[in-house]
Each structure stands twice: as C-alpha cells, then as structure tokens.
Amino acid sequence: MNTTINKISTLILSCLMTILPASQLSADETCMSPYMAKIVGQEDFVYVWTLGVEGVGDEQDKLVTVDVNPKSKKYGKVINSLSVGGRNEAHHSGLTDDRRYLWAGGLDTSKIFIFDVHTDPAKPSLYKTVDNFVANSGGVVGPHTTYALPGRMMVTGLSNDKDHGGRTGLVEYTNEGDYIETHWMPTDENLGGAVKSGQFADGYGYDLRALPRRNVMVTSSFTGWNNYMMDLGKMMGDGEAMKRFGNTVVIWDLHTRKPKKILDVPGAPLEIRCAWGAQNNYCFTTTALTSKIWLIYEDDNGEWQAKDVADIADASKIPLPVDISISADDGILWVDTWNDGMARVFDISDPFSPKEVYSKNIGAQINMTSQSWDGTRVYFTSSLLANWDKKQSDTGDVQYFKAYDWDGKELSHKFSIDFVAEKLGLPHQMRFGAYSLYAQSSPLKNAIKVAISK
C-alpha cells in the first residue's frame, strides 16, 4: 500500500513539473511538504488557526479565512470564521498531501481538528475531531506539527501524559484521521538504534521536515506541557523549569521511521526549514534560548552534522527567534524574533555563513511567517502561546494578521487585521488556499488523473 501511494505521489509531482511552466509554479507558500499538491497562480485565501481568549468574541478557537487576492472585492477582509468549541491552545496546522484537508492541533487538550477546505475553499467546514490522540498514541501529548507524507499525516508531539515533561513521540495517521503508529523520540534509555553523537538524547520534540531524495526526516525539540502552559514570567524565573528545554535535532530514516542520529543543538531548536535545490542537502533551525541559526547538513562523507552558523540580534536581550521561512531559491531566510517584533532577512547564499541584510519591526510581538513561492508576498501573525503573549492593553499592536509585498529589498505594507478588535482571538499558524486548486479543469486535477491512471 505504501509503495503504491509513493508511486502515485511521485507521478503527480512529475506530471506537475512536466505540464506546468516554471512561471506558473509561483504562488504557493514555501517550506511546505514536497509531497503536497501545489497552488498555481495567486493564492485566494490564508487560513489562520486562531486561539480563543476569554472576553473576546465567542472565546473559542477558530479557523479564520482571510481573502488575500488583490483582484477580489473582499481583498484584505475576513470572509469566514469557524469556531470549534472551547480553548485548546490552538497552535500549528498543516495541509494533507492532496490539500483537501487542513489539520490543526491544540497543545493543551491534545485535540486535532480536521477541516474540509476543498468542498468550499472560501468557507471551510469541520470534517472530523480527533479527541483520542493521547490514548491512541500511547501517551503522546500536545500535537504540534502536522506534516504531509504520501497519504499520511505525521504529527509531532511536545509532551507526554506521565509527567507532562518534554519526552514525546511522532504519531502517524491516515489523511482521514485514523491512527496508524507511534514513533518515540530516542532517549539515553532507549536510543531506538540511533547514534548519539554528542551529550544529549533528551527525547524532546517540536517540528519536522523531510528530504525525500535523501530518505531523511529531521525533527527538533522544545519543551513539555509543564512549561508551555506556564506563565512566561514565572517560567523564566524558575531555574528548574529553564533546564527543561530540548537540545537536540534527530535525523530519521524517512521510509522506516527509525531514528538514525542525534545531533546536539543546545538552546531549544524550533522550526526546521529545508533547502529546495537538488544538490542542497541541508536544513536550517534557530534556537529560542540562545538566539542562533544552526545549519543541519550532510557532509561529504554522507554524515549529517549540526553547526552554529550565525547569531540573531543580541541574545542578552532575549529576542526569542520563533518562525523561520526559507525562500524557494534557497537564497534568503526570514527569521522572526518574537520579543522585539522584528522580521529579519538573512542572505543564505553561503549556508555556512548567513548574513543579516534587512530587518523591519512588524508589531509589538511577532510569531509566524508565510511567504509566497515567487517571494513577492509575505504574511505575518503575532501569537505565540496564550500564557506567553504580551497584553494588548500594555503594548498596543499585538494580535494581528499583516500582509506585505516584498521586492527583494523592502517590505511594503498592504493591509492589517487586528484580531482582537475583530473579536476573533489570537492569530497563529497560516496556510494558503485557492479556488483554482480544486477546479475541474485545473492542470493539477488533470495531472492527478493522469498519474493515477498510470
């Protein structure tokens, strides 16, 4: 079954690259799974997974749809909001390989909400709620990254139900939300066949990316439920809590789902973004606590290594790097620093020596970045975690969705939406949507039909 799915996925990708000119492959968000179907042309929508907050609107988590097509009469407006009931610490989201469903997780309740975004892309519906994630996975808590594999979703956990610490695992599902298997992060007590290359084998988890042509998955590490649900000021003043952060990146065999090598990356490595170039065998991550850019790369001997390659701002001021985004040409890396609200651009033409070439303050705080495949549009949202975010009354421009154009030298503001003023909540993860992707006559649908027929 897996072999058949992989063949179909490969054929789809091959058909797309064959029938679509490079100029048409210009719209989609970078940093997505290479297995995903690609949007052709201008994205119509950005789906924003949003935290509910007491005293704001209906106080529930929700999926908010923003019209981002400049040709639309509703450009720059919220056109739909779908509440899911309660507050779950809404955090990250991800599309299935066929883009028919958007998965969104709650770090507190460990619920996963699966939205149908293909029947009516302008008005997603709730297809399914996975409310037995912890039980099915054998104790994984805090679904974070939901990453598309062929016919599968791989979900990274942040914690566990025994001590609510950082030890956790990867949980594999079908696209429809049926549990398949749990893959536990390697620890000193159980390396799972992995080679421990440094001091750490902490078993922590956070983000995940894949390089299929190298048969590699890469995971990073953060902290457990006890920390991410704690007030930020209290946690930073707690010496023991500050010791409970991940210090590892793990290299996995993509096909067998077995850990191969544990790399030391001290300081809580968060988002992972892998290069797109056919010869570029490397990924980047940034460390939240030490404010550094790390390169995860395959050396000339075929061994994966980790190297600290650049500083981000002044670490003593705790800028707290959060989301990063690598451009489609592997030329630049966007780095958001949450605490000072800055978006920074690093030239990564030499991945071993990134250089900051641009920075701009986006708001009082900043979290997520999504850039278009052609690099001309960049979107930002602001919320990190409910108990970590700054207070609106104290700092003003805190909870927003903002759209910019990027000409390679300067960001030009297009529009902003204040999510608190709109009574929506705290905006977090963004994903792109489009009508064209599901059109009967679309090149993508034709490519899929051809691929399956073969």
NORLIN-V570079 format. One record per residue. N is the residue number from 1. SS is DSSP state (helix for helix, strand for strand, loop for the rest). PHI is phi in degrees with one decimal (* if undefined). Layout:
N/SS/PHI, N/SS/PHI
This chain:
1/loop/*, 2/helix/-61.2, 3/helix/-62.5, 4/helix/-62.4, 5/helix/-61.9, 6/helix/-63.0, 7/helix/-63.9, 8/helix/-62.6, 9/helix/-61.8, 10/helix/-63.9, 11/helix/-63.1, 12/helix/-61.0, 13/helix/-62.6, 14/helix/-64.3, 15/helix/-62.0, 16/helix/-61.0, 17/helix/-69.1, 18/helix/-80.0, 19/helix/-92.0, 20/loop/-108.5, 21/loop/-60.0, 22/helix/-57.6, 23/helix/-66.0, 24/helix/-85.4, 25/loop/-87.6, 26/loop/-119.5, 27/loop/-102.7, 28/loop/-64.2, 29/strand/-69.9, 30/loop/-76.2, 31/loop/71.6, 32/loop/-86.8, 33/loop/-63.2, 34/loop/-66.9, 35/loop/-82.4, 36/loop/-79.1, 37/loop/-60.2, 38/loop/-107.2, 39/loop/-71.9, 40/loop/-109.4, 41/loop/91.2, 42/loop/-63.6, 43/loop/-66.7, 44/loop/-91.5, 45/strand/-135.5, 46/strand/-119.9, 47/strand/-90.7, 48/strand/-113.2, 49/strand/-79.7, 50/strand/-127.3, 51/strand/-77.2, 52/loop/-73.8, 53/loop/-140.9, 54/loop/-58.8, 55/loop/86.8, 56/loop/-119.9, 57/loop/57.9, 58/loop/-86.0, 59/loop/68.4, 60/loop/-102.2, 61/loop/-64.2, 62/strand/-157.7, 63/strand/-99.7, 64/strand/-106.6, 65/strand/-105.6, 66/strand/-112.1, 67/strand/-79.5, 68/loop/-121.7, 69/loop/-88.3, 70/loop/-58.9, 71/loop/-84.2, 72/loop/-82.9, 73/loop/-68.3, 74/loop/-104.8, 75/loop/-54.3, 76/loop/82.0, 77/loop/-115.1, 78/strand/-76.4, 79/strand/-110.5, 80/strand/-161.0, 81/strand/-143.4, 82/strand/-119.6, 83/strand/-84.7, 84/loop/-111.5, 85/loop/93.1, 86/loop/77.8, 87/loop/-118.7, 88/loop/-118.0, 89/loop/61.7, 90/strand/-56.7, 91/strand/-138.6, 92/strand/-109.6, 93/strand/-146.0, 94/strand/-160.7, 95/strand/-90.8, 96/loop/-70.1, 97/loop/-60.9, 98/loop/-91.8, 99/loop/63.4, 100/loop/-79.4, 101/strand/-131.2, 102/strand/-112.3, 103/strand/-95.2, 104/strand/-138.8, 105/strand/-110.2, 106/strand/-115.9, 107/loop/-72.7, 108/loop/-90.1, 109/loop/-84.7, 110/loop/63.4, 111/loop/-83.5, 112/strand/-121.3, 113/strand/-107.0, 114/strand/-108.1, 115/strand/-102.4, 116/strand/-82.7, 117/loop/-112.6, 118/loop/-106.3, 119/loop/-63.5, 120/loop/-140.5, 121/loop/-57.0, 122/loop/-79.8, 123/loop/-141.4, 124/loop/-59.1, 125/strand/-123.0, 126/strand/-83.1, 127/strand/-84.4, 128/strand/-162.7, 129/strand/-115.3, 130/strand/-91.3, 131/loop/-111.9, 132/loop/-121.8, 133/helix/-56.1, 134/helix/-65.5, 135/helix/-65.1, 136/helix/-65.7, 137/helix/-78.8, 138/loop/84.8, 139/loop/117.6, 140/strand/-75.1, 141/strand/-124.9, 142/strand/80.2, 143/strand/-61.9, 144/strand/-112.4, 145/strand/-75.6, 146/strand/-115.4, 147/strand/-117.4, 148/strand/-79.4, 149/strand/-118.7, 150/loop/-60.1, 151/loop/69.9, 152/strand/-135.0, 153/strand/-123.5, 154/strand/-101.1, 155/strand/-113.5, 156/strand/-86.8, 157/strand/-100.2, 158/strand/-112.2, 159/strand/-155.9, 160/strand/-144.7, 161/loop/-90.1, 162/loop/-86.5, 163/loop/-128.4, 164/loop/56.2, 165/loop/-87.6, 166/loop/-89.0, 167/strand/-70.5, 168/loop/-161.0, 169/strand/-153.6, 170/strand/-101.7, 171/strand/-124.7, 172/strand/-104.5, 173/strand/-130.7, 174/strand/-76.8, 175/loop/-59.5, 176/loop/-85.2, 177/loop/97.7, 178/loop/-97.1, 179/strand/-64.9, 180/strand/-115.5, 181/strand/-164.8, 182/strand/-111.4, 183/strand/-121.7, 184/strand/-76.9, 185/loop/-65.7, 186/loop/-70.3, 187/strand/-130.7, 188/loop/-57.7, 189/loop/-74.2, 190/loop/-148.2, 191/loop/-75.3, 192/loop/61.5, 193/loop/93.3, 194/loop/-76.9, 195/strand/-94.8, 196/strand/-87.7, 197/loop/-91.7, 198/loop/-139.2, 199/loop/-84.0, 200/loop/-112.7, 201/loop/-148.6, 202/strand/-84.7, 203/loop/75.5, 204/strand/-83.8, 205/loop/-139.5, 206/loop/-163.4, 207/loop/-110.5, 208/strand/-150.9, 209/strand/-142.6, 210/strand/-128.1, 211/strand/-119.8, 212/helix/-57.0, 213/helix/-69.2, 214/helix/-105.1, 215/loop/52.9, 216/strand/-130.4, 217/strand/-113.7, 218/strand/-125.9, 219/strand/-122.7, 220/loop/-117.8, 221/loop/-146.5, 222/loop/-132.3, 223/loop/-159.4, 224/loop/-91.8, 225/helix/-55.0, 226/helix/-55.7, 227/helix/-89.7, 228/helix/-72.6, 229/loop/-97.5, 230/loop/-92.0, 231/loop/-56.6, 232/helix/-60.2, 233/helix/-62.0, 234/helix/-64.1, 235/helix/-64.4, 236/helix/-68.0, 237/loop/-92.1, 238/loop/-103.9, 239/helix/-58.1, 240/helix/-69.2, 241/helix/-62.6, 242/helix/-70.6, 243/loop/-82.6, 244/loop/-95.3, 245/loop/-126.3, 246/loop/-71.0, 247/loop/-135.5, 248/strand/-137.2, 249/strand/-122.3, 250/strand/-113.7, 251/strand/-96.6, 252/strand/-116.2, 253/strand/-76.3, 254/loop/-61.7, 255/loop/-78.2, 256/loop/-89.2, 257/loop/62.8, 258/strand/-106.4, 259/strand/-70.3, 260/strand/-108.1, 261/strand/-150.7, 262/strand/-107.8, 263/strand/-105.9, 264/strand/-76.9, 265/loop/-137.3, 266/loop/-67.8, 267/loop/108.3, 268/loop/67.7, 269/strand/-70.3, 270/strand/-104.3, 271/strand/-63.1, 272/strand/-113.4, 273/strand/-133.4, 274/strand/-102.6, 275/loop/-66.4, 276/loop/-98.3, 277/loop/-58.8, 278/loop/-62.3, 279/loop/-111.3, 280/loop/-96.9, 281/loop/-93.9, 282/strand/-158.2, 283/strand/-136.5, 284/strand/-117.4, 285/strand/-143.7, 286/strand/-126.5, 287/strand/-103.3, 288/loop/-64.7, 289/loop/-87.0, 290/loop/-111.4, 291/loop/56.6, 292/strand/-129.8, 293/strand/-95.3, 294/strand/-114.4, 295/strand/-103.6, 296/strand/-105.5, 297/strand/-140.5, 298/strand/-94.1, 299/loop/-81.5, 300/loop/-65.1, 301/loop/-96.2, 302/loop/79.8, 303/loop/-99.5, 304/strand/-87.3, 305/strand/-132.0, 306/strand/-128.4, 307/strand/-141.4, 308/strand/-73.7, 309/strand/-116.2, 310/strand/-165.6, 311/strand/-92.6, 312/loop/-116.0, 313/loop/57.7, 314/loop/-104.9, 315/helix/-59.0, 316/helix/-66.1, 317/helix/-92.8, 318/loop/51.3, 319/loop/-65.3, 320/loop/60.3, 321/strand/-61.2, 322/strand/-122.4, 323/strand/-78.5, 324/strand/-135.0, 325/strand/-148.6, 326/strand/-95.4, 327/loop/-72.1, 328/loop/-64.5, 329/loop/-94.4, 330/loop/60.4, 331/loop/-92.2, 332/strand/-133.8, 333/strand/-128.2, 334/strand/-80.5, 335/strand/-131.8, 336/strand/-93.6, 337/strand/-114.2, 338/loop/-61.0, 339/loop/-69.9, 340/loop/-104.2, 341/loop/69.0, 342/strand/-98.6, 343/strand/-103.5, 344/strand/-120.9, 345/strand/-115.0, 346/strand/-112.4, 347/strand/-76.0, 348/loop/-116.9, 349/loop/-58.1, 350/loop/-106.9, 351/loop/-62.4, 352/loop/-85.3, 353/loop/-147.5, 354/loop/-62.0, 355/strand/-128.4, 356/strand/-70.5, 357/strand/-120.2, 358/strand/-163.8, 359/strand/-152.8, 360/strand/-152.6, 361/strand/-77.4, 362/loop/-100.3, 363/loop/-174.3, 364/loop/-66.2, 365/loop/-149.3, 366/loop/-149.2, 367/loop/-129.7, 368/loop/-91.1, 369/strand/-128.8, 370/strand/-130.9, 371/strand/-118.2, 372/strand/-72.0, 373/loop/-59.8, 374/loop/-81.6, 375/loop/77.6, 376/loop/-97.5, 377/strand/-129.4, 378/strand/-135.4, 379/strand/-118.7, 380/strand/-131.7, 381/strand/-127.9, 382/loop/-117.2, 383/loop/-81.4, 384/loop/-104.6, 385/loop/-145.6, 386/loop/-55.8, 387/loop/-89.9, 388/loop/-110.9, 389/loop/-61.7, 390/loop/-72.4, 391/loop/-84.3, 392/helix/-58.6, 393/helix/-68.0, 394/helix/-87.3, 395/helix/-125.3, 396/loop/82.5, 397/loop/-74.4, 398/loop/-108.3, 399/loop/-111.1, 400/strand/-143.2, 401/strand/-118.1, 402/strand/-132.1, 403/strand/-115.5, 404/strand/-134.0, 405/strand/-97.2, 406/strand/-129.9, 407/loop/-102.7, 408/loop/94.0, 409/loop/-130.2, 410/loop/-148.1, 411/strand/-85.2, 412/strand/-116.3, 413/strand/-67.8, 414/strand/-105.7, 415/strand/-162.2, 416/strand/-133.9, 417/strand/-128.2, 418/strand/-83.8, 419/loop/-70.5, 420/loop/-76.4, 421/loop/-60.6, 422/loop/-83.5, 423/loop/60.5, 424/loop/-102.2, 425/loop/125.3, 426/strand/-114.7, 427/strand/-77.0, 428/strand/-123.5, 429/strand/-69.6, 430/strand/-118.1, 431/strand/-142.2, 432/strand/-88.4, 433/strand/-141.0, 434/loop/-157.2, 435/loop/-64.7, 436/helix/-60.8, 437/helix/-62.1, 438/helix/-109.1, 439/loop/-66.0, 440/loop/-58.8, 441/loop/-98.9, 442/loop/-66.0, 443/helix/-56.8, 444/helix/-63.8, 445/helix/-62.9, 446/helix/-63.1, 447/helix/-64.0, 448/helix/-64.0, 449/helix/-60.6, 450/helix/-63.1, 451/helix/-61.6, 452/helix/-67.1, 453/helix/-64.3, 454/loop/-80.5
